[in-house]
């Protein structure tokens, strides 16, 4: 309404394309952040497949078949569980930032689940269910900030250790 006031068709496309782009960026972020290629190579390939299906959904949307695109978007929601599994495997592999990722993603998924249960009439609308996604997203952003800080500190520590080793080798 506000971005394309004269184009109702663009608003219809955006209702499918925005969730698709959200899915693509979530998958891309996860692949890089928790290093799926390193900790879960098979899952990394599977996430590439999900990204490809999202791209197909964009093409289908632009062809005017939004219903089919919505089906693909809903089917790709299963990738959320795959992202959780990838995070779990990274935690088991000893990758510290993956712990924050797991907490962040679980808080977001909890918020989405509560909202969905409210929308389906299973839970009553109340302050918790009405703001579950907002709170879950806020927690996710905060926890991912901690994860990024932890990752930066890890890189600094590794750099200092490698410089110290290089100095010791040069002194020998």
C-alpha positions, 0 to 999 in steps of 0.5 A: 500500500505504501511502497507501491500505491499505484501497483496492486500487482506488485503488492501481491508479488511482494507478499510471496517474494518477501518471505522467500527472500527472508528464507534465502537470507536465513539459510545463507546466514546460517551456512556462513555463521555456523559453518555448515560446510565444515560441521554438516556437509550433507546439510550444507548441500540440502540447504543449497537445495532449499535455496534453489527451491526458493528461487523457483518459487520467485519465478513461479510468483512472477509467472502469476502462480502465487498459490504454488509459490506459497506451497513451496514456501510452506514446504520449505518451512521444514528447513527451520528444523534442518537449521536447528540440526545443523546448529546442534551438530556444530555445538557437538563439534565444539563450535562455541558461537553455535550455542548462541545461534541455537538459543537465538533460533529457538527463541524465534521459532518459539515466538513463531509457533505461539503466533501460529497456534494463536492464529489457528485458534488453539491458543487464546489471544493475549499479551504473550501470544500477540507479541510472541514473534516480536519478543522472539525476534528481539531475543534472536537479534540480541543472542546473535549479537552475543554470538557475533561478539563471541566469534570476533573474540575467538578470532582475536584469540586465535590471531594472538596465539598464531602471532605468539607461535610465529614469534617463538619460531622466529626467536628459535 
